[in-house]
Amino acid sequence: MTIDTNLSHADQVTQNLSQVRQQVEQLAIDAGRDQASVRILAVSKTKPLTDIQAAYQSGQRAFGENYVQEAFDKYHALAELKGIEWHFIGPIQSNKTRQIAESMDWVHSIDREKIARRLSEQRPDNMPTLQVCIQVNISGEESKSGILLEQLPAMVELVQSLPNLQLRGLMAIPAPQQSFATQCQVYQPLQQAFLELSKSDSMIDTLSIGMSADLPAAISSGSTMVRVGTAIFGARDYAQ
Ligand SMILES: *Cc1c(COP(=O)(O)O)cnc(C)c1O
């Protein structure tokens, strides 16, 4: 990411976004994939509405948020932006499911039966089915979020049985790894599980992996949706 101090912040977001798009397309081509096969989720957590508006003006539609209250407030504040799509990607407490069910289009961080059931029960009748990914823990004890791969079949069955949820795929946040090779190695079992699942259910088309720091490995490992914050909006003020 190049920082041009002569640009306004909105122009900087626009420029970063276009660089990230080019990078993602090139990485898909390098991995022998269709250049349009990877969607970009712009992770706007902690960032102001003006940043989201700038990205929207440049054609970005999918935005990711981690904190329930912030996500809910932004959803309402930007309700007039046609086609904007809100993705919840953070940890979920059971007393916060209603706000998520009443505002988000997608939830990537389903990792407990209770949360899945509540989201389905609380989804308003006048909203489309909530699109969800199951979060998988692929880093063992280093991660507190996500189910283990061996628990995946039971969780898939549960989510598929809930009327107001539509299972779209898998999500993971691996512990940081030094090299491209190690990053790919950590993603390998997840990619395998995703390929098997997607063969069994045509609605399962989303592998939500890859952040600013590991885009090449994630795209080479079959990511269909990268969650990019820093490379689009710049560093966040506090560690997230
Ligand atoms: C913050 C966050 C991101 C974006 O991370 P960057 O390193 O800023 O690209 C992606 N996914 C999740 C779950 C996050 O919490």
The ligand as a Tripos MOL2 file, in Angstrom:
@<TRIPOS>MOLECULE
LIG
   15    15     1     0     0
SMALL
NO_CHARGES

@<TRIPOS>ATOM
      1 C1        -10.1150   -7.2430   11.4550 C.3       1 LIG1
      2 C2        -10.4640   -8.4930   10.7230 C.ar      1 LIG1
      3 C3        -10.1080   -8.6710    9.3930 C.ar      1 LIG1
      4 C4         -9.3120   -7.6610    8.5880 C.3       1 LIG1
      5 O1         -7.9820   -7.6780    9.0050 O.3       1 LIG1
      6 P1         -6.8640   -6.7970    8.2700 P.3       1 LIG1
      7 O2         -5.5980   -7.4100    8.7510 O.co2     1 LIG1
      8 O3         -7.0330   -5.4040    8.7250 O.co2     1 LIG1
      9 O4         -7.0410   -6.9570    6.8070 O.co2     1 LIG1
     10 C5        -10.5150   -9.8460    8.7670 C.ar      1 LIG1
     11 N1        -11.2270  -10.7940    9.4080 N.ar      1 LIG1
     12 C6        -11.5780  -10.6540   10.6990 C.ar      1 LIG1
     13 C7        -12.3730  -11.7230   11.3580 C.3       1 LIG1
     14 C8        -11.1960   -9.5100   11.4000 C.ar      1 LIG1
     15 O5        -11.5470   -9.3960   12.6870 O.3       1 LIG1
@<TRIPOS>BOND
     1     1     2 1
     2     2     3 ar
     3     2    14 ar
     4     3     4 1
     5     3    10 ar
     6     4     5 1
     7     5     6 1
     8     6     7 2
     9     6     8 1
    10     6     9 1
    11    10    11 ar
    12    11    12 ar
    13    12    13 1
    14    12    14 ar
    15    14    15 1
@<TRIPOS>SUBSTRUCTURE
     1 LIG1         1 GROUP 0 **** ****
